[in-house]
Amino acid sequence: MNGGYLLVVGIAFGLLLILSQRIVPRHKRMFRGFLFTMAVFLMIRYEYQLETLLGYVFAIFLSFLFWLFIGRYNPVNDKDEIKVYGLND
């Protein structure tokens, strides 16, 4: 088993899944489709299929922990109300 490959795939897809949680809902489906497509291409291309699968499981676990401790309490704001502070504020 190649531990370095497992760690790289797990962290890379974990960070992408965490990013997909913080995207506004209208773009979330497209980004998750992109992630799924990249995961399938990675499974087809390389011979480390068990390590890739374990990396995906680790990424989903990492993403779940982020949602559990941070994402649940801080929802994504879909409003376009951006306040810019200038010199007179």
N, C-alpha and C positions, 0 to 999 in steps of 0.2 A: 504494500500500500504506500502510495506516495503522499506523505503528510504535507509537504510544501504546496503541492497542487491542490489538495483538499482545503488548506487554509486560504489560499489565494482565491479559489472559486467561492468559498463560503463568505469571505469578507467582501469580495467584489459584488456578488449578487445580494448580500445582506445590505450593503450601503445603497445599492440601487432600489431594493425593496423599501428601505426606509425613505429614500427620496420619493418613491411612488406614493407613500402615505402623505407626504407634505405637499403634493401637487393638487391644484384645484380640481374639483370633481369632474369637470368637463373634459380634462385632458388625461385623467387617470386611466381610463379604459385603453386608450391608444398606447400609453407608456407601458402598461402591464402586458399588452399584446406584444410590444417590442421585446420586453424582457422574456416572455415565453418563447418567442421566436429565437432569440439569442441562446436560450437554454437548450432548445432542441438542436440548433446547429452545433453547439458545443458537445452535446451528447453524441451526435452523428460523427463529428470530425475526429475526436480524440479517442484513444483506446482505453483511457482511464474512466470507464463508465461507472464503476462502483464509487470511485472517489468523487466523481462529478455529482452523482446522486446524493451522496453523503454531504457534499458541499451545499447542495440545494436545501437539504433538510436543515443544516446548520444555519443557512441564510434565512430560512423561514422562521426558525427559532429566534434568531437575533432580531428579526423584524418584529416578531410578536412581543419580545421583551421591550423593545423600544415603544411599541404601541401601548403596552401595559403600563409602563412607568411614566412616559412623557406624552405620547400622542393622544391618549384618551382625554387628558385634562387640557390640552391645548389644540382645539380644532383649527382646521385651516380656514382662513378668512377669505371668502370669495368676493367680497365687496371691493370696489375700486375707489375706496375712500383713503387716499394716501395724503397725509399731511406733511408738507415740506416746511421746515422751519428756516426762516431767513435771519438776517441781521437784526430786524426790528421786532422779532418775536421773543 
